[in-house]
Amino acid sequence: MSSTIVSLPDQATAALPKRSYLNNEYGLKSWLLTRDHKRIGILYLISITFFFFIGGAMAGLVRLELLTPQSDLLAADTYNKVFTMHGIVMIFLFLVPSVPGTFGNFFVPIMVGAKDLAFPKINLLSWYLNIIGGIMVLAALISGGVDTGWTFTTPLSTHYVNTHVITAGLAIFVTGFSSIFTGINIIVTVHRMRAPGMTWFRLPLFIWSNYAAAILMVLGTPVLAIALVLVVLERTIGIGVFDPTKGGDPLLFQHLFWFYSHPAVYIMILPGMGVISEVISTFSRKRIFGYTAVAFSSVAIAVFGFFVWEHHMFIMGVSSYSALVFSLLTMLVAVPSAIKIFNWAATLYKGSITFETPMLYAFGFMGLFTIGGLTGVFLGSLGMDVHLTETYFIVAHFHFVMVGGMLMAFLAGIHFWWPKITGRMYPENLSKLAALTTFIGFILTFFPQFILGYLGMPRRYAAYPPEFQVLNVLSTAGATVLGVGYLMPMLYLTWSLKYGKIAGPNPWQATGLEWQIQSPPLTENFVETPIIDYEAYDYEWLANKTRNEVHTVG
């Protein structure tokens, strides 16, 4: 008996698999009518990237307008339309579907050992509904826009504006069904289609995060849909749900809207937190510290998320007693988020850390999301909220959470799973430069807005006092750097599709089930149904598996 080392093929010179989900069928029809969850994930990736750059162009116009104290570039009403459409596009057409629609669609079935999502036809329908909603938003934009702000606040949206509120409201109603269908698919897949041996506490934390977000999608989205339908009905046939002259209550809309829209923050951020768990475990070569606590913190965030909506309404005449209760609940919802941050930091402690591009984006997420979360605690405090609400402090806080957090996590996921999705690597040095550029650009863009808000600059105005100009110029300069940071990945990832090195099945030496199959995956994901006999993030199991693959006994 002798033991022989068998060298693995050089990943730089290896060939792509002859058969994969990418070349199983050809032609536009095969993509537009596909039921393959991976192809639908790619469709989502293409569509949300398109909408991201439209929303980004709107943000660029806002920042250019704010270079000077007077409204020199855009008229005041045009400025209102631009920031409204920026918010609608970025939130409903990019942030909400970003991770669940792309990585959720692509990897949830693979990570649980299934061959597809539970309802493939409904999955394709969800993408088409998202596209239809996006086309309706673009139609509203081209035909004159909307100037209510992305929150559609009544009575402004029901009585006092003549822009395309109905088209935009119905567009979000349609995209809401897209979210609901995606959520149902994820919930049923996780419950019913896990591979043998894949117990709840062997699931990757990415699955826990997307499962919690899916619950929020299914329970919260119908409330927003109802609220927007009522706005449309009040505008068209004059029912008095929100009109106080007809017995309605304008605050009712605020309650309905924020009952969805605060949980929507967690619909956006929870899947991103799942991405960060995968990245940190992989590049520190350790199981996530306190796996169970991190898993249940996702569920806790989903539960608490439904009980904090009124902190958006502290200055709107709500009861002082209810304001005190919601202030306390706002403080409590920070706890499960803090559990994740502390446990990620504990995972890094004494880990074998490497600084690949996904890890750099994960570090960026941890820093920026922590700032965003802490400033959210400020805003949950009644005294601070009265001073800071409706100022640029709110803008900075929201963007630190959503852009600094969610978008950093999305970019971490793109770079982490790109080799699996395409089978090719990207230029590492250029991608690290993009991560650094994005981080610096973000800080330059949004940190001055905390100062502006604290000094009292109100948001949603095209003009401002001259003493605020220096900080606004700095913010606009940062936005330029940030735009470069976002454009770079689009260019080099596109380049890598043809010229990137062959990745091989597991370039990061990760433990997830998705890394144990070929890159790009087969249409059916697995040749045989996998049997799971190891814990999530078990690097000792991976080391033994690797040794068995490279040694043959003869």
SULMOSUL-V790755 format. One record per residue. N is the residue number from 1. PHI is phi in radians with two decimals (NA if undefined). BURIAL is + if it has 9 or more other ideal C-beta (glycine too) atoms within 8 Angstrom, else -. Layout:
n->[N,N]
phi->[PHI,PHI]
burial->[BURIAL,BURIAL]
This chain:
n->[1,2,3,4,5,6,7,8,9,10,11,12,13,14,15,16,17,18,19,20,21,22,23,24,25,26,27,28,29,30,31,32,33,34,35,36,37,38,39,40,41,42,43,44,45,46,47,48,49,50,51,52,53,54,55,56,57,58,59,60,61,62,63,64,65,66,67,68,69,70,71,72,73,74,75,76,77,78,79,80,81,82,83,84,85,86,87,88,89,90,91,92,93,94,95,96,97,98,99,100,101,102,103,104,105,106,107,108,109,110,111,112,113,114,115,116,117,118,119,120,121,122,123,124,125,126,127,128,129,130,131,132,133,134,135,136,137,138,139,140,141,142,143,144,145,146,147,148,149,150,151,152,153,154,155,156,157,158,159,160,161,162,163,164,165,166,167,168,169,170,171,172,173,174,175,176,177,178,179,180,181,182,183,184,185,186,187,188,189,190,191,192,193,194,195,196,197,198,199,200,201,202,203,204,205,206,207,208,209,210,211,212,213,214,215,216,217,218,219,220,221,222,223,224,225,226,227,228,229,230,231,232,233,234,235,236,237,238,239,240,241,242,243,244,245,246,247,248,249,250,251,252,253,254,255,256,257,258,259,260,261,262,263,264,265,266,267,268,269,270,271,272,273,274,275,276,277,278,279,280,281,282,283,284,285,286,287,288,289,290,291,292,293,294,295,296,297,298,299,300,301,302,303,304,305,306,307,308,309,310,311,312,313,314,315,316,317,318,319,320,321,322,323,324,325,326,327,328,329,330,331,332,333,334,335,336,337,338,339,340,341,342,343,344,345,346,347,348,349,350,351,352,353,354,355,356,357,358,359,360,361,362,363,364,365,366,367,368,369,370,371,372,373,374,375,376,377,378,379,380,381,382,383,384,385,386,387,388,389,390,391,392,393,394,395,396,397,398,399,400,401,402,403,404,405,406,407,408,409,410,411,412,413,414,415,416,417,418,419,420,421,422,423,424,425,426,427,428,429,430,431,432,433,434,435,436,437,438,439,440,441,442,443,444,445,446,447,448,449,450,451,452,453,454,455,456,457,458,459,460,461,462,463,464,465,466,467,468,469,470,471,472,473,474,475,476,477,478,479,480,481,482,483,484,485,486,487,488,489,490,491,492,493,494,495,496,497,498,499,500,501,502,503,504,505,506,507,508,509,510,511,512,513,514,515,516,517,518,519,520,521,522,523,524,525,526,527,528,529,530,531,532,533,534,535,536,537,538,539,540,541,542,543,544,545,546,547,548,549,550,551,552,553,554]
phi->[NA,-2.38,-1.84,-2.15,-1.41,-1.86,-1.32,-1.28,-1.14,-1.13,-1.14,-1.27,-1.94,-1.15,-1.74,-1.17,-1.00,-1.18,-2.26,-2.69,-1.13,-1.32,-2.02,-1.14,-2.43,-2.19,1.81,-1.06,-1.08,-1.14,-1.48,-1.26,-1.98,-1.20,-1.98,-1.29,-1.03,-1.26,-1.15,-1.13,-1.05,-1.17,-1.05,-1.07,-1.04,-1.16,-1.22,-1.24,-1.13,-1.04,-1.20,-1.06,-1.29,-1.19,-1.09,-1.15,-1.10,-1.10,-1.08,-1.06,-1.11,-1.06,-1.18,-1.15,-1.07,-1.46,-1.10,-2.10,-1.12,-1.66,-1.38,-1.52,-1.54,-2.11,-1.16,-1.01,-1.22,-1.15,-1.03,-1.04,-1.18,-1.15,-1.25,-1.14,-1.19,-1.01,-1.14,-1.08,-1.15,-1.15,-1.38,-1.48,-1.91,-2.11,-1.14,-1.10,-1.51,-1.02,-1.36,-1.05,-1.26,-1.63,-1.21,-1.07,-1.05,-1.25,-1.92,-1.00,-1.08,-1.14,-1.16,-1.69,1.50,-1.77,-1.62,-2.94,-1.24,-1.11,-2.22,-1.05,-1.16,-1.14,-1.08,-1.12,-1.04,-1.07,-1.20,-1.11,-1.12,-1.09,-1.16,-1.06,-1.06,-1.12,-1.12,-1.15,-1.10,-1.13,-1.12,-1.10,-1.15,-1.20,-1.50,2.48,1.47,-2.29,-2.24,-1.63,1.40,-1.20,-1.53,0.94,-1.06,-1.57,-1.46,-0.98,-1.31,-1.72,-2.29,-1.89,-2.17,-2.00,-1.57,-1.53,-1.14,-1.12,-1.06,-1.15,-1.09,-1.20,-1.09,-1.21,-1.02,-1.18,-1.12,-1.07,-1.14,-1.04,-1.09,-1.07,-1.13,-1.09,-1.07,-1.06,-1.06,-1.15,-1.07,-1.17,-1.08,-1.14,-1.30,-1.94,-2.16,-1.23,-1.19,-0.98,1.56,-1.47,-1.33,-1.00,-1.65,-1.89,-1.22,-1.07,-1.17,-1.06,-1.20,-1.00,-1.16,-1.21,-1.12,-1.11,-1.12,-1.11,-1.07,-1.09,-1.03,-1.26,-1.53,-1.62,-1.06,-1.03,-1.17,-1.10,-1.04,-1.10,-1.05,-1.24,-1.10,-1.14,-1.08,-1.08,-1.14,-1.18,-1.24,-1.62,-2.03,1.35,-1.11,-1.90,-1.21,-1.94,-1.55,-1.14,-1.23,-2.01,1.57,-1.52,-2.38,-1.11,-1.23,-1.03,-1.07,-1.03,-1.09,-1.14,-1.12,-1.38,-1.06,-1.53,-1.32,-1.35,-0.96,-1.06,-1.01,-1.40,-1.02,-1.36,-1.55,-1.04,-1.05,-1.11,-1.10,-1.10,-1.05,-1.10,-1.04,-1.12,-1.18,-1.15,-1.09,-1.13,-1.66,-2.01,1.01,-2.45,-1.17,-0.98,-1.08,1.12,-0.85,-1.11,-1.13,-1.17,-1.09,-1.26,-1.14,-1.11,-1.15,-1.10,-1.07,-1.09,-1.23,-1.10,-1.02,-1.47,-2.11,-2.27,-1.10,-1.28,-1.19,-1.41,-2.20,-1.08,-1.76,-1.79,1.57,-1.34,-1.02,-1.14,-1.22,-1.15,-1.09,-1.11,-1.12,-1.23,-1.11,-1.12,-1.10,-1.09,-1.13,-1.20,-1.19,-1.25,-1.14,-1.10,-1.16,-1.14,-0.99,-1.09,-1.05,-1.14,-1.25,-1.12,-1.09,-1.16,-1.11,-1.17,-1.07,1.07,-1.44,-1.55,-1.42,-2.14,-1.95,-1.22,-0.97,-1.01,-1.20,-1.10,-1.13,-1.13,-1.07,-1.04,-1.01,-1.04,-1.20,-1.25,-1.16,-1.10,-1.09,-1.07,-1.17,-1.14,-1.21,-1.16,-1.14,-0.96,-1.25,-1.36,-1.45,-1.02,-1.12,-1.17,-1.09,-1.05,-1.32,-1.70,-1.06,1.16,-1.97,-1.23,-1.08,-1.11,-1.05,-1.12,-1.02,-1.10,-1.28,-1.10,-1.33,-1.48,-1.53,-1.13,-1.57,-1.09,-1.25,-1.07,-1.14,-1.09,-1.19,-1.07,-1.14,-1.01,-1.28,-1.22,-1.72,-0.95,-1.06,-1.32,-1.18,-1.90,1.44,-2.27,-1.60,-2.01,-1.18,-1.14,-1.12,-1.18,-1.21,-1.14,-1.09,-1.11,-1.09,-1.15,-1.07,-1.09,-1.10,-1.12,-1.06,-1.15,-1.05,-1.12,-1.31,-1.83,-1.15,-1.01,-1.25,-1.06,-1.19,-0.99,-1.15,-1.13,-1.36,1.90,-1.27,-1.30,-1.46,1.21,-2.05,-1.40,-2.06,-2.69,-1.08,-1.04,-1.16,-1.63,-1.17,-1.01,-1.17,-1.22,-1.11,-1.07,-1.12,-1.18,-1.10,-1.08,-1.10,-1.13,-1.10,-1.07,-1.07,-1.12,-1.07,-1.39,-1.29,-1.00,-1.04,-1.05,-1.28,-1.35,-1.23,-1.09,-1.03,-1.17,-1.01,-1.89,-1.91,-1.18,-1.15,-1.14,-1.42,1.41,-1.21,-2.55,-1.16,-1.62,0.93,-1.65,-1.69,-1.02,-1.05,-1.16,-1.55,-1.70,-2.06,-1.18,-2.12,-1.18,-1.21,-1.15,-1.01,-1.56,1.25,-2.16,-1.20,-2.26,-1.08,-1.25,-2.01,-1.65,-2.25,-2.47,-1.38,-1.08,1.10,-1.61,-1.32,-1.16,-1.06,-1.11,-1.10,-1.13,-1.09,-1.12,-1.07,-1.15,-1.34,-1.68,-1.99,-2.13,-1.86,-2.18]
burial->[-,-,-,-,-,-,-,-,-,-,+,-,-,-,-,-,+,-,-,+,+,-,-,+,-,-,-,-,-,+,+,-,-,+,+,+,+,+,+,+,+,+,+,+,+,-,+,+,+,-,+,+,-,+,+,+,-,+,+,+,+,+,+,+,+,+,+,-,-,-,+,-,-,+,-,+,-,+,+,+,+,+,+,+,+,+,+,+,+,+,+,+,+,+,+,+,+,+,+,+,+,+,+,+,+,+,+,+,+,+,+,+,+,+,-,+,+,-,+,+,-,+,+,+,+,+,+,-,+,+,+,+,+,+,-,+,+,+,+,+,+,-,-,-,+,+,+,+,+,-,-,+,+,+,+,+,+,+,-,-,+,-,+,+,+,+,+,+,+,+,+,+,+,+,+,+,+,+,+,+,+,+,+,+,+,+,+,+,+,+,-,-,+,+,+,-,-,+,-,-,+,+,+,+,+,+,+,+,+,+,+,+,+,+,+,+,+,+,+,+,+,+,+,+,+,+,+,+,+,+,+,+,+,+,+,-,-,-,-,+,+,+,+,-,-,-,-,+,-,+,+,+,+,+,+,+,+,+,+,+,+,+,+,+,+,+,+,+,+,+,+,+,+,+,+,+,+,+,+,+,+,+,+,+,-,+,+,+,+,+,+,-,+,+,+,+,+,+,+,+,+,+,-,+,+,+,+,+,+,+,+,+,+,+,-,-,-,+,-,-,-,+,+,+,-,+,+,-,+,+,+,-,+,+,-,+,+,+,+,+,+,-,+,+,+,+,+,+,-,-,+,-,-,-,-,+,+,+,+,+,+,+,-,+,+,+,-,+,+,+,+,+,+,-,+,+,+,+,+,+,+,+,-,+,+,+,-,+,+,-,+,+,+,+,+,+,+,+,+,+,+,+,+,+,+,+,+,+,+,+,+,+,+,+,+,+,+,+,+,+,+,+,+,+,+,+,+,+,-,+,+,+,+,+,+,+,+,+,+,+,+,+,+,+,+,+,+,+,+,+,+,+,+,+,-,-,+,+,+,-,-,+,-,+,-,-,-,+,+,-,+,+,+,+,+,+,+,+,+,+,+,+,+,+,+,+,-,+,+,+,-,+,+,-,+,+,+,-,-,+,-,+,+,+,-,-,-,+,-,+,+,+,+,+,+,-,+,-,+,+,+,+,+,-,+,+,-,-,-,+,-,+,-,-,-,+,+,+,+,-,+,+,-,-,-,+,-,-,-,+,+,-,-,-]
